[in-house]
Amino acid sequence: MADFKPYTMQLIATPNGIKDLRGALKFSQDRARQCYSSLSTDEIAVEAYDPKLVDPENGRLVNSGHLSVFDHFHLTFNFNGLPKLGAMLFNNEPPYATSEKSARYTQMSGMEPRQKELYDKWMGILAPAIEQEGVLIGSKNREVRARKLAQENARYMTSAFTPTNMDYTISLRHLNEIRDKFERFIDSNSGSNDLVTQKLIGEVMIPYLNSGILEVFGVDKIKHKGCEGVRLFGEPIEERFGRDDFATNQSTSLACLAQAQRHRVLEYAITDGLQQGGSLDIEEGKFFIPPIVKYLGLEDEWLQDLAEVSSYDLPQVQLVMASGRGTIPHFNTMADERICGPAQLEIMVRTAELARKINKVSGVGVLDVPPCVDNACEKGGCPTGKNSLDRII
């Protein structure tokens, strides 16, 4: 697989500008004291640091497993050059807040040279086709819209390890829980011959463990409670479609899954198909083919280019099987955002397919068409409107 430069982590912000572990522990101590002290917040704030309570090695809080007070101290940092699959790994470990550079709206950088050639090739094919071939994109800013829609399809040609930039906010507790999960994953998979696993360990997990942020804010005794491992990977689940919740298994490209998992109240996990070259034996094939490519009659050329990329790398367009579960109200929130004209087409179609499946089995009546079919659009910026599910981009 292609190699990329190691990513970096830069601390951006913490409460009160605190930059050391002792300050973070004192901040957590103050939150703990709220539970048991009769003093005011201001009086607690000027109390002395109490190692008997919050010492990272022998304090009562870490020894008793009372770790929730460490959730009050949040760190915001930037990942610069983080592999895309690494971003998916972190974005499947809630709770967090994240802002990731979009490959739909910005020009990707740091691509492997041959993949950059293919990206540019498909940009050259798709941008003018989208603009000129009668595809519904509206008349306003037509050239700009066509280019952005071409970008979101051309990026399918690139590696799931292509670097991205992302701001990420998590608590002191969760910073260390992720550390604990990564250490356990490495212990369990260090002997694996799987190239994807080894790249995740070497290019995502180890740089995190060796980061300056963990060097400062690492607390060995803060571990993830229970036996749950890295949440991006799991086993197929028993399908269920009830009136209150659902559980399903669905094929999806890696790029599409990266969007779905951002709905943090739903749970997703890759269950099969992550091997280099693709391993799924399903009717849809090993790679997602965008409808615009089919419309232009270029399926064979698309698949030939992807066969080349997948011979040495893991393209974002590769299909995997993923489990998904959540409550019906939370799914309805996702459907309102994703079954909508401005949404990327693949996730719109797959969300609508799942919605229809839920309705057919449970009869619960979740949203399975664009909201503007029955109500006036409140979002704007959508040229396809009620016909969004019929579009080809």
N, C-alpha and C positions, 0 to 999 in steps of 0.2 A: 504493500500500500504506500501511497505518497506520504512523505514526511514533511511536517511543517515546523516552524520555529516554536519553541516552548512559549506558552502564554504567561502573562504576568498578572498579578493581583495588586491593585493599588487602593489603599484605604481612602475613602472620600469623606465620610462623616460618622460621628458617634455622638451620643448624648453629651451635651456640654463640652464637646470637643475633647473628651477623654481619650488618651492615646496609650494607656498602659493598663495592664491587668489589675493592678491594685486599685486603680480608679474605677474600673469596671466592677470589681468586687465590692467596693464601698457603695457604689450606686445600687448594686443588688442588695446589699445589706440594708440600705435605707428602705427599700421596698419590703423586705422581710420584716423590718421593725414596725411597719404600718400595721401588721397583723396583731402584734402583741403589746405595742407600747401605747401609753396614754398621752405621749407627747405629740405636739403638732408636727406637720411636715417640715416646717422651718427648723424646729428644735432638733428633729431627727437628723437633718442634713448636716448639722454642725457637730454631731457626735463623733467620737474617735473611731477609727477603723478597728474592728473587733475580729482578730484572727480566729478566736474560738468559735465564732459563728460562720465566717465565710472563707477561712483559709482553704486554698484549693486542694490541699493534701489531707488536712485533719479537721477542717471545720465541720460543725454540726450539720450544716445544710448538705454538703456533698456526702457525708458519711451516712446520713439518714435517707438520702435519695430525694430530699425536698428541693427539686431543681427548678420549679416553676418561677422562682424569683429571678433566675438568670435569664428568663425570657423578656424581662423589662429592658435589658441593655441591648440595643440594636446597633449593628455595624452595617454601613453601606460601603461597598467596595466595587471596583471595576475589574472585570475580566477583559484583558486585551489580548486578542488572538486565541481565545478559547475555541477548541474544536466544536463544531455544531452539535455533534452527538454528546459532547460534554455539557453543552447548554441544556440539552434535553435531559441529561442525567440530573443536573441541579434543579431544573424546572419541574421535576417529578418528585421533589422532596419538600412538600409543604410543612410548615407555613413559611412563606417568603414573599417578597415583592421583587419584581424584575422588570427591566426595560432593555430589550434586546434590539440591536440594529436589524432592520427589516430588509431581507433580500427581495421583497416585493417592491419596496419603494426606494431603495438605494442600490447603487452599483456595487456588486460584490468585489472584494479585493482579496489578495493572498491566495488565489486559486492555483492549483497545480497547472503547469504550462499547457499540457494537452487538453485538460478540461477547460482552461481559459479559451483555447481555440474553438472548442465545441460550443461553449457558452456564447462566444461572439458569433459563431456560425448561425446558431438558432435565433439569436437576437436579430441577425440580418434577415432571416427568413420570416420570423413571426411578426416583428414590428410593422413592416409595410403591409403584410397580409392582414393583420388585425385592423390597420387603419383603412385599407383600401377595398377589402373583399366583402364589404357589406356586413361585417360583424357588428352587432349592436353595442356600440360604446358611446353613443351620443355624439353631438356635434361640438360641444364645448371642450376646448383644450384637447382636441382629438389626437394630435400627434403625441402630446405628453402622456395621455391616457394609454395610447397604444404601446408606447415604450415601456410603461410600468407593467402593463399586462404581459408584454413579451418577457420582461425580466422575471416575473414570477413563474413562467414556464421554462425559460432557459436555465434557471438555477437548478432544475431537476437533474441536469447533466453533471452537476458538481458533487464532490465527495461529501459524505456526512461528517468528515473530519475537516472540512474547509473552515478556516478560522472566522470567528465572529467576535463582536464586542458586546458586552452586556454589563449593565449595572445591576447589583444584586444586594438585597437587604435581608438579613436574618438576625436572629438573636444570638447572644453569647452561648446560650444553651444549644441552639440548633447548629451553630458553627461547629461545636464539638461533637454533637450527635452525628453529623455527616462525617466528621473525621473518624469516629468509631465505626460507622458503616463501611467506609472505604477500607479501613484497616482489616476488617473482617472479610470483606470481599477479596482483598489481595491474598490473605491467608488461605482462603478457600479455592482460589483460582490461579495461584502463582505457577502451577505446573501445567496450566491449560495450553494446548497447541492452537487454540482458536485465535486467529489474527485480530479480530475485532476486540475480543476480550483483552488481549495483550496491549493493544493500542489504547484502550480505555484506561488500563492500569498505568501504562507508561506515560501517556500524553495528557491524562486528565486527573487521575487520582493521586499519583505520586507528586506532581507539581503542587497540588492543593496541600498535601500533607507537609511538604517542605516549604510552604509559603511563609513569608515574613509575618503575615497576619496571624497564622496559627502559632508561629514562634513566640509572638507576644501574648496572644489571647487563648492559647491552648490550655485546657484543664483536663488532664487525663482521667480524672474521676467523674467527669460529666460524660456519661455514655447513654446510648439509646436504650430505653427500657424495652424489654421484650426481645423476641427473636427475629423481628422483621429486618430484612436485608435491604439492599438498594432497590428502590421501588420501581425503577424503569424496567426491571425484568421480573417475570412471574410465570405461572402455569395457566393453561386454559381453565376457564371457570365454567360451572354449570349454568346454562342460560336460564334466565328467569325474567318474566315480564309481568309485574304485578301492578296494582293500582297505586302503590306508594313508591316502588323502587324498581330497578331493572339491573340485569347483568347480562352481558353478551360478549361474543367473540366476533371480530370483524377484521377484514383485510384493509390495509391502508398503506400509503407510501410513508416513508419516514418524515418527509416534509409536512405532510398532512397531520401526522400524529403530533408533530412538534406544535402545531396550532391547537389541536384538540386538548392537549395536556395543560394548556394555559388556563383552561377552566378548572381552577384548583379544587372546586368542590366535587368534581368527578374524578374517579380513579382510573388510570390507564397503566397498562404494563405490556411490554413486548413478550409474546409467548413463543414465537417461532419466526424463522425467516431472516434472521439478522446475519447469517453467514455470508461471507464474501461470495459473490456470484449468484446469490439467491437460492433458496432451497424449497420454496413453496411450490406445491403441485396443485394449483387451482386454475379454474377456467380463465380467470383474468390474466394469468401469466405471472411473470416475475417482476415486471415493471409497469407502472402506471403510464398509460398513453393519453395525454390531454386531448379532449375532443377537437380542439383547433388543429392538432396534428392529423387526426383522422379526417377532418373536414378538408384539409389540403392534400390528402392522399399520400402522406409521407410516413405512414406507420413503419414500413420496412426500414427506411433510412434512420428513423428515430431509434428503433430497436438495434440496428447495426452499430450505431454510435454508443449506445448503452452497453452492448456486449463488449465493446472495446474498453470502456471505463470499468465495467465490473470485472474484467479479467485481472485487474490489479488493484481495484479499490471498491469502496462501498458507496454507490451513488444515492443521493437523497430520494430519487424516484423509486428505489427498490421497495417492493411490497413486502410487508411483514404482517403477521397475525398479531393482533393486540386485543387484550381483554379490556372491557370498560364497564364501570358500574357506578351507580349513584341514585339519588332520589329523583322522582318525577318532577317536582318543582325546580330542582337544579338543572335538570335536562331541559326543561322548558325555557329557562333563562339562556342556556346555550343555543337552543333552537332559534330563539328570537334574534340572536346576534349572528348566527351562522347561516340560517336559511334566509338569506338576504342578498340582494344584488351586489353590494360592495364587497361581500365576503369572497375569498378565494374559491374557485369553482369546485375543486375536488372536495374540500371539507363541507361545502354547501350540499353537494350531492350525497355524500356519505351520511351527513347528519339527517337529511331528509329521508334517506333509506331506512335508517334506524328508527326515526320517528314513525314512519308508516308501519314498521314491524311491531313497535310497541303498541300502536293503536289497533293493529289487526289482532294481536294476541290478547291484550288486556282490555281493549276498548276504553282506555282512560281518556283519550282525546287530547294528546299533546299536539303542539303546533307542528304541522308537517308541510306547510306551504308558506311562502313569504307573508309576513304580517300585513303587507299592503294589499293582499288579495281581499281581505274583509274590512280593512280599516285604512284610513288615509295615512300615507307615509309621514313619519315624524323625524326621519333621519336625513333624507335628502341625498343628493349626489349620486343617484342611481338611474341610469338611462333605461334599464331593462324592466324595472318595476315588477308588476305582477307576473311577467314572463321570465323571471330570473332563472327558474329551473330549466328553461328551454334553451338558455344561452350556451355557446360553445367556447367561451373564454371566461 
